[in-house]
């Protein structure tokens, strides 16, 4: 299964030169905990999370109004295309230790897939497998 049915297409983005304060405002307004960071050419160059703002931003507490997201973001380890298989992506995310992966096609940001998205898909796969097993198992008689 490709990612088109799994990914979120309304991706929250911020610019590389946005301040930490501006990013925090976007998080609050959009009720999210992360955003894809784009450079001046609208290319994906990282992901910033609420954890980044708290943990790494603390170093800049005296200058938050001037601290740009480039100083605290998590650099993108990789992006994937929309036709990437969900199980393959789950393996890649586990190996890379990431919870969010931008989906890019022809250099354009198309969506984002989170670990939560994959858990939902994998849970549905397990439910379908369980239903198949139940339907093919012999019925069990209850003996008193």
MDAnalysis code that builds the backbone (N, CA, C; Angstrom):
import MDAnalysis as mda
import numpy as np

u = mda.Universe.empty(432, n_residues=144, atom_resindex=np.repeat(np.arange(144), 3), trajectory=True)
u.add_TopologyAttr("name", ["N", "CA", "C"] * 144)
u.add_TopologyAttr("resid", np.arange(1, 145))
u.add_TopologyAttr("resname", ["UNK", "UNK", "UNK", "UNK", "UNK", "UNK", "UNK", "UNK", "UNK", "UNK", "UNK", "UNK", "UNK", "UNK", "UNK", "UNK", "UNK", "UNK", "UNK", "UNK", "UNK", "UNK", "UNK", "UNK", "UNK", "UNK", "UNK", "UNK", "UNK", "UNK", "UNK", "UNK", "UNK", "UNK", "UNK", "UNK", "UNK", "UNK", "UNK", "UNK", "UNK", "UNK", "UNK", "UNK", "UNK", "UNK", "UNK", "UNK", "UNK", "UNK", "UNK", "UNK", "UNK", "UNK", "UNK", "UNK", "UNK", "UNK", "UNK", "UNK", "UNK", "UNK", "UNK", "UNK", "UNK", "UNK", "UNK", "UNK", "UNK", "UNK", "UNK", "UNK", "UNK", "UNK", "UNK", "UNK", "UNK", "UNK", "UNK", "UNK", "UNK", "UNK", "UNK", "UNK", "UNK", "UNK", "UNK", "UNK", "UNK", "UNK", "UNK", "UNK", "UNK", "UNK", "UNK", "UNK", "UNK", "UNK", "UNK", "UNK", "UNK", "UNK", "UNK", "UNK", "UNK", "UNK", "UNK", "UNK", "UNK", "UNK", "UNK", "UNK", "UNK", "UNK", "UNK", "UNK", "UNK", "UNK", "UNK", "UNK", "UNK", "UNK", "UNK", "UNK", "UNK", "UNK", "UNK", "UNK", "UNK", "UNK", "UNK", "UNK", "UNK", "UNK", "UNK", "UNK", "UNK", "UNK", "UNK", "UNK", "UNK", "UNK", "UNK", "UNK"])
u.atoms.positions = np.array([
    [0.847, -1.180, 0.000],
    [0.000, 0.000, 0.000],
    [0.889, 1.238, 0.000],
    [0.601, 2.169, -0.913],
    [1.324, 3.443, -0.961],
    [0.852, 4.376, 0.131],
    [1.427, 5.542, 0.168],
    [1.166, 6.477, 1.265],
    [0.035, 7.461, 1.020],
    [-0.507, 7.500, -0.203],
    [-1.545, 8.492, -0.499],
    [-2.721, 8.428, 0.472],
    [-3.116, 7.229, 0.865],
    [-4.271, 7.098, 1.754],
    [-3.901, 7.242, 3.225],
    [-2.613, 7.327, 3.517],
    [-2.144, 7.385, 4.907],
    [-1.668, 8.778, 5.289],
    [-1.022, 9.461, 4.350],
    [-0.362, 10.723, 4.682],
    [-1.351, 11.858, 4.915],
    [-0.919, 12.809, 5.686],
    [-1.653, 14.052, 5.884],
    [-1.182, 15.026, 4.812],
    [-2.131, 15.572, 4.065],
    [-1.746, 16.473, 2.970],
    [-1.770, 17.942, 3.394],
    [-2.439, 18.245, 4.475],
    [-2.464, 19.622, 4.989],
    [-1.289, 19.777, 5.955],
    [-0.105, 19.886, 5.371],
    [1.127, 19.900, 6.160],
    [1.383, 21.295, 6.717],
    [1.655, 21.349, 7.999],
    [2.035, 22.608, 8.629],
    [3.511, 22.840, 8.322],
    [3.802, 23.998, 7.753],
    [5.190, 24.327, 7.414],
    [5.574, 25.662, 8.039],
    [6.873, 25.808, 8.243],
    [7.445, 27.078, 8.685],
    [8.680, 27.317, 7.839],
    [9.131, 28.554, 7.837],
    [10.316, 28.909, 7.063],
    [11.563, 28.792, 7.924],
    [12.665, 28.507, 7.262],
    [13.945, 28.320, 7.926],
    [14.352, 29.527, 8.764],
    [13.938, 30.722, 8.351],
    [14.331, 31.926, 9.087],
    [13.244, 32.445, 10.027],
    [12.163, 31.660, 10.242],
    [11.163, 32.046, 11.248],
    [11.791, 31.951, 12.637],
    [11.371, 32.819, 13.533],
    [11.890, 32.749, 14.899],
    [11.191, 31.641, 15.672],
    [11.822, 31.233, 16.754],
    [11.252, 30.213, 17.623],
    [9.889, 30.673, 18.140],
    [9.756, 31.946, 18.451],
    [8.477, 32.497, 18.915],
    [7.411, 32.358, 17.827],
    [7.766, 32.672, 16.592],
    [6.811, 32.536, 15.479],
    [6.396, 31.081, 15.277],
    [7.335, 30.171, 15.390],
    [7.028, 28.746, 15.244],
    [6.093, 28.293, 16.360],
    [6.359, 28.707, 17.580],
    [5.493, 28.353, 18.706],
    [4.078, 28.877, 18.479],
    [3.956, 30.062, 17.910],
    [2.634, 30.619, 17.600],
    [1.915, 29.774, 16.550],
    [2.647, 29.306, 15.543],
    [2.051, 28.433, 14.521],
    [1.573, 27.136, 15.181],
    [2.378, 26.566, 16.056],
    [1.982, 25.339, 16.751],
    [0.684, 25.563, 17.524],
    [0.602, 26.679, 18.217],
    [-0.594, 26.970, 19.014],
    [-1.803, 27.188, 18.118],
    [-1.636, 27.978, 17.074],
    [-2.755, 28.296, 16.172],
    [-3.262, 27.067, 15.438],
    [-2.363, 26.200, 15.016],
    [-2.743, 25.023, 14.228],
    [-2.951, 23.779, 15.098],
    [-2.681, 23.903, 16.399],
    [-2.825, 22.810, 17.360],
    [-2.032, 21.578, 16.931],
    [-0.736, 21.802, 16.668],
    [0.172, 20.732, 16.256],
    [1.424, 20.748, 17.125],
    [2.194, 19.691, 17.034],
    [3.433, 19.604, 17.789],
    [4.661, 19.540, 16.909],
    [4.457, 19.723, 15.594],
    [5.603, 19.720, 14.695],
    [5.246, 20.434, 13.404],
    [6.307, 20.810, 12.658],
    [6.123, 21.445, 11.358],
    [7.312, 21.091, 10.481],
    [7.045, 20.983, 9.193],
    [8.123, 20.784, 8.235],
    [8.745, 22.142, 7.970],
    [10.072, 22.198, 7.974],
    [10.801, 23.447, 7.757],
    [11.226, 23.503, 6.292],
    [10.885, 24.624, 5.640],
    [11.210, 24.825, 4.233],
    [12.237, 25.931, 4.091],
    [13.132, 25.783, 3.106],
    [14.081, 26.856, 2.829],
    [13.454, 27.856, 1.859],
    [14.205, 28.830, 1.414],
    [13.687, 29.893, 0.552],
    [13.173, 29.365, -0.780],
    [13.633, 28.186, -1.200],
    [13.183, 27.571, -2.453],
    [12.046, 26.584, -2.229],
    [11.448, 26.609, -1.038],
    [10.358, 25.701, -0.651],
    [10.772, 24.235, -0.649],
    [12.057, 23.990, -0.393],
    [12.553, 22.625, -0.281],
    [12.567, 22.218, 1.186],
    [12.244, 20.952, 1.440],
    [12.265, 20.434, 2.804],
    [13.696, 20.400, 3.308],
    [13.923, 21.020, 4.474],
    [15.272, 20.999, 5.034],
    [15.288, 20.559, 6.489],
    [14.135, 20.221, 7.041],
    [14.110, 19.735, 8.411],
    [12.702, 19.646, 8.948],
    [12.629, 19.189, 10.170],
    [11.372, 19.150, 10.921],
    [11.664, 19.766, 12.273],
    [10.768, 20.619, 12.735],
    [10.907, 21.182, 14.071],
    [9.725, 20.680, 14.899],
    [10.017, 20.275, 16.121],
    [8.984, 19.736, 17.003],
    [8.868, 20.591, 18.259],
    [7.785, 20.373, 18.976],
    [7.623, 21.078, 20.244],
    [8.761, 20.714, 21.194],
    [9.243, 19.486, 21.110],
    [10.378, 19.063, 21.936],
    [11.632, 19.861, 21.571],
    [11.857, 20.083, 20.273],
    [13.001, 20.891, 19.849],
    [12.934, 22.278, 20.471],
    [11.737, 22.867, 20.461],
    [11.586, 24.216, 21.007],
    [11.901, 24.251, 22.493],
    [11.480, 23.220, 23.194],
    [11.693, 23.203, 24.642],
    [13.128, 22.820, 24.997],
    [13.590, 21.703, 24.459],
    [14.895, 21.171, 24.859],
    [16.038, 21.999, 24.284],
    [16.028, 22.198, 22.966],
    [17.139, 22.905, 22.345],
    [16.956, 24.418, 22.422],
    [15.714, 24.864, 22.422],
    [15.448, 26.295, 22.514],
    [15.826, 26.886, 23.849],
    [15.897, 26.039, 24.870],
    [16.261, 26.531, 26.202],
    [17.642, 27.180, 26.191],
    [18.493, 26.731, 25.301],
    [19.830, 27.309, 25.170],
    [19.749, 28.781, 24.758],
    [18.647, 29.145, 24.113],
    [18.493, 30.491, 23.571],
    [17.442, 31.306, 24.334],
    [17.143, 30.940, 25.550],
    [16.040, 31.547, 26.292],
    [16.152, 33.067, 26.387],
    [17.338, 33.589, 26.443],
    [17.519, 35.039, 26.550],
    [17.286, 35.766, 25.231],
    [17.312, 35.034, 24.111],
    [17.216, 35.667, 22.792],
    [16.151, 35.028, 21.908],
    [15.078, 34.546, 22.504],
    [14.058, 33.833, 21.728],
    [13.494, 34.658, 20.573],
    [13.374, 35.953, 20.769],
    [12.813, 36.798, 19.704],
    [13.707, 36.819, 18.465],
    [14.982, 36.524, 18.639],
    [15.942, 36.566, 17.525],
    [16.425, 35.180, 17.100],
    [16.095, 34.156, 17.859],
    [16.552, 32.802, 17.536],
    [15.687, 32.236, 16.416],
    [16.339, 31.808, 15.336],
    [15.595, 31.274, 14.189],
    [15.514, 29.758, 14.285],
    [14.513, 29.217, 13.613],
    [14.244, 27.789, 13.686],
    [15.444, 26.962, 13.217],
    [16.245, 27.507, 12.341],
    [17.432, 26.812, 11.860],
    [18.369, 26.413, 12.998],
    [18.302, 27.113, 14.113],
    [19.187, 26.825, 15.243],
    [18.682, 25.689, 16.120],
    [17.423, 25.286, 15.962],
    [16.859, 24.266, 16.847],
    [16.214, 23.096, 16.121],
    [16.103, 23.134, 14.814],
    [15.365, 22.098, 14.098],
    [16.086, 20.761, 14.086],
    [15.286, 19.724, 13.864],
    [15.830, 18.384, 13.641],
    [16.026, 18.234, 12.144],
    [17.264, 18.057, 11.703],
    [17.465, 17.930, 10.261],
    [16.778, 16.677, 9.734],
    [16.181, 16.791, 8.561],
    [15.496, 15.646, 7.970],
    [16.522, 14.584, 7.615],
    [16.314, 13.402, 8.107],
    [17.188, 12.296, 7.776],
    [16.853, 11.801, 6.370],
    [15.568, 11.742, 6.067],
    [15.149, 11.295, 4.751],
    [13.718, 11.747, 4.471],
    [13.375, 11.723, 3.194],
    [12.003, 11.917, 2.756],
    [11.633, 10.681, 1.950],
    [10.348, 10.505, 1.696],
    [9.890, 9.368, 0.902],
    [8.943, 9.859, -0.174],
    [8.719, 9.015, -1.158],
    [7.771, 9.344, -2.225],
    [6.403, 8.769, -1.869],
    [5.339, 9.268, -2.510],
    [3.998, 8.781, -2.193],
    [3.794, 7.293, -2.457],
    [4.603, 6.692, -3.328],
    [4.417, 5.270, -3.632],
    [5.205, 4.343, -2.701],
    [5.834, 4.894, -1.672],
    [6.546, 4.072, -0.687],
    [5.555, 3.184, 0.055],
    [5.904, 1.934, 0.218],
    [5.057, 0.981, 0.931],
    [5.030, 1.310, 2.423],
    [3.873, 1.185, 3.048],
    [3.733, 1.532, 4.467],
    [4.609, 0.655, 5.358],
    [4.711, -0.625, 5.038],
    [5.538, -1.511, 5.860],
    [7.024, -1.167, 5.711],
    [7.426, -0.809, 4.499],
    [8.803, -0.391, 4.270],
    [9.091, 0.905, 5.037],
    [8.141, 1.833, 5.013],
    [8.330, 3.089, 5.747],
    [8.438, 2.831, 7.244],
    [7.617, 1.927, 7.763],
    [7.696, 1.601, 9.193],
    [9.086, 1.078, 9.545],
    [9.644, 0.229, 8.685],
    [10.988, -0.298, 8.917],
    [12.015, 0.837, 8.890],
    [11.902, 1.726, 7.898],
    [12.840, 2.837, 7.767],
    [12.768, 3.762, 8.983],
    [11.560, 4.053, 9.432],
    [11.390, 4.945, 10.581],
    [12.008, 4.330, 11.836],
    [11.825, 3.020, 11.990],
    [12.407, 2.338, 13.151],
    [13.924, 2.405, 13.091],
    [14.487, 2.124, 11.920],
    [15.943, 2.141, 11.773],
    [16.530, 3.533, 11.989],
    [15.841, 4.553, 11.531],
    [16.339, 5.931, 11.638],
    [15.955, 6.594, 12.952],
    [15.032, 5.991, 13.696],
    [14.608, 6.556, 14.970],
    [13.833, 7.856, 14.828],
    [12.972, 7.934, 13.788],
    [12.174, 9.143, 13.578],
    [10.692, 8.823, 13.694],
    [9.904, 9.828, 14.008],
    [8.459, 9.666, 14.170],
    [7.654, 10.371, 13.079],
    [8.331, 11.156, 12.244],
    [7.650, 11.919, 11.197],
    [8.520, 11.912, 9.948],
    [7.880, 11.709, 8.792],
    [8.632, 11.689, 7.537],
    [7.861, 12.473, 6.474],
    [8.493, 13.498, 5.909],
    [7.858, 14.236, 4.813],
    [7.753, 13.370, 3.557],
    [6.642, 13.545, 2.842],
    [6.422, 12.849, 1.575],
    [6.641, 13.871, 0.464],
    [7.607, 13.576, -0.406],
    [8.012, 14.519, -1.446],
    [7.905, 13.838, -2.806],
    [7.389, 14.592, -3.776],
    [7.300, 14.081, -5.144],
    [7.786, 15.162, -6.095],
    [8.757, 14.818, -6.919],
    [9.345, 15.772, -7.866],
    [9.812, 17.053, -7.165],
    [10.347, 16.914, -5.962],
    [10.869, 18.044, -5.214],
    [9.833, 18.850, -4.460],
    [8.552, 18.502, -4.606],
    [7.474, 19.231, -3.932],
    [6.955, 18.448, -2.729],
    [6.725, 19.157, -1.623],
    [6.154, 18.553, -0.424],
    [4.700, 18.196, -0.706],
    [4.359, 16.917, -0.577],
    [2.999, 16.437, -0.838],
    [2.244, 16.080, 0.426],
    [2.988, 15.746, 1.495],
    [2.327, 15.334, 2.720],
    [3.343, 14.979, 3.780],
    [2.826, 14.405, 4.853],
    [3.680, 13.927, 5.933],
    [3.029, 12.680, 6.512],
    [3.855, 11.729, 6.897],
    [3.373, 10.520, 7.556],
    [4.011, 10.474, 8.932],
    [3.171, 10.239, 9.935],
    [3.665, 10.143, 11.302],
    [3.588, 8.697, 11.777],
    [4.274, 8.427, 12.845],
    [4.214, 7.102, 13.446],
    [2.765, 6.753, 13.804],
    [2.013, 7.710, 14.299],
    [0.603, 7.471, 14.623],
    [-0.182, 7.021, 13.399],
    [0.085, 7.649, 12.242],
    [-0.592, 7.250, 11.002],
    [-0.316, 5.784, 10.688],
    [0.945, 5.391, 10.824],
    [1.322, 4.009, 10.516],
    [0.728, 3.021, 11.508],
    [0.641, 3.388, 12.768],
    [0.049, 2.501, 13.772],
    [-1.407, 2.207, 13.411],
    [-2.139, 3.217, 12.963],
    [-3.534, 3.020, 12.564],
    [-3.617, 2.028, 11.407],
    [-2.770, 2.194, 10.394],
    [-2.772, 1.297, 9.238],
    [-2.402, -0.125, 9.648],
    [-1.371, -0.254, 10.456],
    [-0.940, -1.578, 10.883],
    [-1.996, -2.251, 11.763],
    [-2.694, -1.487, 12.585],
    [-3.768, -2.037, 13.408],
    [-4.908, -2.544, 12.528],
    [-5.225, -1.798, 11.468],
    [-6.258, -2.248, 10.526],
    [-5.830, -3.533, 9.841],
    [-4.552, -3.636, 9.461],
    [-4.026, -4.865, 8.861],
    [-4.200, -6.041, 9.811],
    [-3.885, -5.821, 11.096],
    [-4.023, -6.894, 12.082],
    [-5.483, -7.290, 12.284],
    [-6.386, -6.307, 12.286],
    [-7.814, -6.616, 12.417],
    [-8.292, -7.454, 11.242],
    [-7.857, -7.106, 10.039],
    [-8.243, -7.871, 8.851],
    [-7.684, -9.291, 8.906],
    [-6.447, -9.425, 9.354],
    [-5.837, -10.742, 9.485],
    [-6.575, -11.578, 10.518],
    [-6.933, -10.983, 11.639],
    [-7.670, -11.704, 12.677],
    [-9.026, -12.165, 12.160],
    [-9.703, -11.313, 11.386],
    [-11.002, -11.701, 10.819],
    [-10.843, -12.874, 9.858],
    [-9.802, -12.860, 9.064],
    [-9.537, -13.957, 8.140],
    [-9.283, -15.260, 8.898],
    [-8.473, -15.177, 9.929],
    [-8.175, -16.371, 10.726],
    [-9.443, -16.911, 11.365],
    [-10.267, -16.027, 11.922],
    [-11.527, -16.463, 12.544],
    [-12.441, -17.128, 11.519],
    [-12.501, -16.550, 10.328],
    [-13.420, -17.091, 9.313],
    [-12.964, -18.444, 8.789],
    [-11.680, -18.730, 8.858],
    [-11.169, -20.006, 8.335],
    [-10.925, -21.046, 9.416],
    [-11.124, -20.676, 10.666],
    [-10.936, -21.630, 11.761],
    [-12.203, -22.438, 11.957],
    [-12.042, -23.724, 12.301],
    [-13.237, -24.510, 12.569],
    [-13.952, -23.974, 13.802],
    [-15.272, -24.022, 13.760],
    [-16.005, -23.533, 14.923],
    [-15.757, -24.458, 16.089],
    [-15.751, -23.909, 17.237],
    [-15.472, -24.694, 18.444],
    [-16.778, -24.975, 19.165],
    [-16.976, -26.198, 19.490],
    [-18.190, -26.578, 20.219],
    [-17.905, -26.481, 21.700],
    [-18.858, -25.976, 22.417],
    [-18.745, -25.888, 23.862],
    [-19.372, -27.144, 24.444],
    [-18.603, -27.856, 25.255],
    [-19.086, -29.086, 25.889],
    [-19.354, -28.793, 27.348],
    [-20.558, -29.185, 27.796],
    [-20.904, -28.984, 29.212],
    [-20.500, -30.153, 30.038],
])
